């Protein structure tokens, strides 16, 4: 649908030739932009509430640049995950608002005001080594309009560090726990609060942690009710899910 077609379409809605509900349904199904190497779903925000996010790993610099340039036409904020410093250096001149977050490897372009959702999402990590994944979740949440509270390095090796912050667990709408090793933090937090807990296993740990598999299995087998689990090192997925939950709580 080009601009002229869209103008006619909106005029038909205005004249009540098409109902608003039917119009919304049609807009939800508008075609994507086909770049040959990528099909950009510029109307995902209409369907899902959030625009498409770029996963940069294994993409060429040229493809990342082309996708960003296309998405900028929508006027939406842009989030690109798993981006290297090299990726950023290649695309940094596209827009003056572009930012790079080194630790979580995120490229962010803010083109419109972020409307803040009411509740807070708390992110707790087992150790400092888990911050890379936690920050991927945190910045995802922030660009989607959530207030984020960070509670880092409160793992079970020193459980008093977590217990002294129990008020923060109770005040949050949603809690994300990020931990490697044996992944016990999710079960402990799940047993202390009535809030939904999203567990993120990380690949942090010694040999028998199997790059996060041990933490993943421990979290999946948690005896604490109310704990859901995303994939290993998937901070973005945890942040996206937490934002969806938080938005439902506040609506």
C-alpha positions as CSV (number, residue, x, y, z in Angstrom):
1,X,0.0,0.0,0.0
2,X,1.6,3.3,-1.2
3,X,0.9,6.8,0.2
4,X,-1.9,7.5,-2.2
5,X,-3.6,4.2,-1.6
6,X,-3.2,4.7,2.2
7,X,-4.8,8.2,1.8
8,X,-7.8,6.7,0.0
9,X,-8.1,3.9,2.5
10,X,-8.1,6.4,5.5
11,X,-10.7,8.5,3.7
12,X,-13.0,5.5,3.3
13,X,-12.7,4.8,7.0
14,X,-13.5,8.5,7.7
15,X,-16.6,8.3,5.4
16,X,-17.6,5.1,7.2
17,X,-17.3,3.0,4.0
18,X,-15.0,0.8,6.1
19,X,-15.5,0.2,9.8
20,X,-12.6,1.1,12.1
21,X,-12.3,-2.5,13.3
22,X,-12.1,-3.7,9.6
23,X,-9.6,-1.0,8.9
24,X,-7.4,-2.0,11.8
25,X,-7.5,-5.6,10.7
26,X,-6.5,-4.6,7.2
27,X,-3.6,-2.5,8.4
28,X,-2.4,-5.4,10.5
29,X,-2.0,-7.5,7.3
30,X,-0.2,-4.9,5.2
31,X,2.7,-6.3,3.2
32,X,6.3,-6.1,4.3
33,X,9.1,-4.3,2.6
34,X,11.1,-6.8,0.6
35,X,14.8,-5.8,0.4
36,X,15.8,-9.1,-1.3
37,X,17.9,-10.2,1.6
38,X,15.4,-9.3,4.3
39,X,11.7,-8.7,4.5
40,X,11.0,-5.8,6.9
41,X,7.9,-6.2,9.0
42,X,7.2,-2.5,9.5
43,X,3.7,-3.0,10.9
44,X,4.7,-5.4,13.7
45,X,4.0,-2.7,16.2
46,X,0.4,-2.5,15.2
47,X,0.0,-6.3,15.7
48,X,2.3,-6.9,18.7
49,X,2.7,-3.6,20.4
50,X,6.4,-3.3,19.6
51,X,8.3,-2.7,16.4
52,X,10.5,-5.3,14.8
53,X,14.0,-5.8,16.4
54,X,17.1,-6.5,14.4
55,X,19.2,-9.5,15.3
56,X,22.7,-8.6,14.1
57,X,24.7,-11.8,14.7
58,X,25.8,-13.5,11.4
59,X,24.4,-10.6,9.4
60,X,26.8,-8.6,7.1
61,X,27.4,-4.9,7.8
62,X,25.8,-4.0,4.5
63,X,22.6,-5.9,5.4
64,X,22.4,-4.4,8.9
65,X,22.8,-0.9,7.4
66,X,20.1,-1.5,4.7
67,X,17.7,-2.8,7.3
68,X,18.2,0.2,9.6
69,X,17.8,2.7,6.8
70,X,14.6,1.0,5.8
71,X,13.2,0.9,9.3
72,X,14.1,4.6,9.9
73,X,11.4,5.5,7.4
74,X,8.7,4.4,9.9
75,X,9.8,6.9,12.5
76,X,9.9,4.2,15.2
77,X,12.7,3.7,17.7
78,X,15.1,1.0,16.6
79,X,16.8,-1.7,18.6
80,X,19.5,-3.9,17.2
81,X,20.8,-6.8,19.3
82,X,24.0,-8.8,19.3
83,X,25.8,-6.0,17.4
84,X,29.6,-5.8,17.4
85,X,31.6,-2.6,17.7
86,X,32.5,-3.2,14.0
87,X,28.8,-3.3,13.1
88,X,28.3,0.0,15.0
89,X,31.2,1.7,13.3
90,X,29.8,0.8,9.9
91,X,26.3,2.2,10.6
92,X,27.0,5.0,13.0
93,X,26.7,7.8,10.4
94,X,23.2,6.7,9.4
95,X,21.5,8.8,12.0
96,X,22.6,11.4,14.6
97,X,20.6,9.7,17.4
98,X,22.4,6.3,17.1
99,X,23.9,4.9,20.3
100,X,26.0,1.8,21.0
101,X,25.9,0.0,24.4
102,X,29.2,-2.0,24.6
103,X,28.5,-4.4,27.4
104,X,25.1,-5.9,26.1
105,X,26.2,-5.2,22.4
106,X,23.1,-3.2,21.5
107,X,22.5,-0.5,18.9
108,X,19.7,1.9,19.8
109,X,18.2,4.8,17.8
110,X,15.5,6.8,19.6
111,X,13.3,8.7,17.1
112,X,10.2,9.3,19.1
113,X,9.2,9.9,22.7
114,X,9.1,6.8,24.9
115,X,5.9,6.6,26.9
116,X,6.6,5.1,30.3
117,X,4.5,2.1,31.6
118,X,3.6,2.6,35.3
119,X,5.2,-0.4,37.0
120,X,8.8,-1.4,37.7
121,X,10.6,-4.4,36.4
122,X,13.4,-5.6,38.7
123,X,16.4,-7.3,37.2
124,X,18.5,-9.4,39.6
125,X,21.8,-11.1,38.7
126,X,23.6,-13.9,40.5
127,X,27.0,-12.3,39.9
128,X,28.8,-9.5,38.1
129,X,29.6,-11.9,35.2
130,X,25.9,-12.0,34.4
131,X,25.5,-8.3,33.8
132,X,26.1,-8.5,30.1
133,X,22.9,-10.5,29.7
134,X,21.1,-8.5,32.3
135,X,21.8,-5.2,30.5
136,X,20.5,-6.6,27.3
137,X,17.2,-7.2,29.2
138,X,17.4,-3.8,30.9
139,X,17.9,-1.7,27.8
140,X,15.3,-3.6,25.9
141,X,12.8,-2.9,28.7
142,X,13.8,0.8,28.8
143,X,13.3,1.4,25.0
144,X,9.9,-0.3,25.3
145,X,8.9,2.2,28.0
146,X,9.5,0.4,31.2
147,X,11.0,1.6,34.5
148,X,13.9,-0.7,35.4
149,X,15.5,-1.4,38.8
150,X,18.8,-3.1,38.8
151,X,19.9,-5.4,41.6
152,X,23.2,-6.9,40.6
153,X,25.5,-9.5,42.3
154,X,23.0,-10.9,44.8
155,X,23.5,-14.6,44.1
156,X,23.0,-17.5,46.5
157,X,26.7,-17.6,47.5
158,X,25.9,-14.6,49.7
159,X,22.1,-14.9,50.1
160,X,22.0,-12.1,52.7
161,X,22.7,-9.6,49.8
162,X,19.3,-10.7,48.2
163,X,17.4,-10.9,51.5
164,X,18.4,-7.3,52.5
165,X,16.7,-6.1,49.3
166,X,13.4,-8.0,49.8
167,X,11.4,-4.8,49.7
168,X,12.5,-4.3,46.0
169,X,11.2,-7.7,45.1
170,X,7.8,-6.8,46.6
171,X,7.6,-3.5,44.9
172,X,8.3,-4.7,41.4
173,X,5.6,-5.7,38.9
174,X,7.8,-8.3,37.2
175,X,11.2,-9.8,38.2
176,X,13.9,-11.1,35.9
177,X,16.6,-13.3,37.4
178,X,19.8,-13.7,35.5
179,X,22.2,-16.4,36.7
180,X,24.8,-18.9,35.5
181,X,26.6,-21.7,37.5
182,X,23.8,-23.8,39.0
183,X,21.1,-21.1,38.3
184,X,19.6,-21.3,41.9
185,X,18.7,-17.6,42.1
186,X,15.4,-18.0,40.1
187,X,14.1,-20.6,42.6
188,X,15.1,-18.5,45.6
189,X,13.4,-15.4,44.2
190,X,10.4,-17.4,43.1
191,X,10.0,-18.6,46.7
192,X,10.1,-15.1,48.2
193,X,7.6,-13.2,46.1
194,X,4.2,-13.4,44.5
195,X,5.4,-11.6,41.4
196,X,6.0,-13.3,38.0
197,X,9.6,-14.4,37.7
198,X,11.4,-14.7,34.4
199,X,14.5,-16.8,34.7
200,X,17.5,-16.3,32.3
201,X,20.2,-18.9,32.4
202,X,23.6,-17.6,31.4
203,X,26.6,-19.4,29.9
204,X,28.7,-18.3,32.9
205,X,30.3,-21.2,34.8
206,X,33.0,-23.8,35.0
207,X,33.2,-26.9,32.8
208,X,30.2,-28.9,34.2
209,X,27.9,-25.9,33.7
210,X,28.0,-26.9,30.0
211,X,27.8,-23.3,28.8
212,X,24.6,-22.6,30.6
213,X,22.8,-25.9,30.2
214,X,23.1,-26.8,33.9
215,X,21.5,-23.4,34.8
216,X,18.8,-23.9,32.1
217,X,17.8,-27.3,33.4
218,X,17.9,-26.2,37.0
219,X,15.5,-23.3,36.2
220,X,13.2,-25.5,34.2
221,X,13.0,-27.9,37.2
222,X,12.5,-25.1,39.8
223,X,10.2,-26.2,42.6
224,X,9.1,-22.5,43.0
225,X,5.8,-21.7,41.4
226,X,5.5,-18.8,39.1
227,X,8.9,-19.1,37.4
228,X,9.1,-19.0,33.6
229,X,12.3,-19.6,31.7
230,X,13.8,-18.2,28.5
231,X,16.8,-19.6,26.6
232,X,20.4,-19.4,27.6
233,X,21.8,-15.8,27.5
234,X,18.5,-14.5,26.1
235,X,18.3,-11.2,27.8
236,X,16.4,-9.6,25.0
237,X,13.7,-12.3,25.2
238,X,13.4,-11.9,28.9
239,X,13.1,-8.1,28.6
240,X,10.5,-8.4,25.8
241,X,8.4,-10.8,27.8
242,X,8.6,-8.8,31.0
243,X,7.5,-5.7,29.1
244,X,4.5,-7.5,27.7
245,X,3.5,-8.7,31.2
246,X,4.1,-5.3,32.7
247,X,2.0,-3.6,30.1
248,X,-0.9,-6.0,30.8
249,X,-0.7,-5.3,34.5
250,X,-0.8,-1.5,34.0
251,X,-3.5,-1.5,31.3
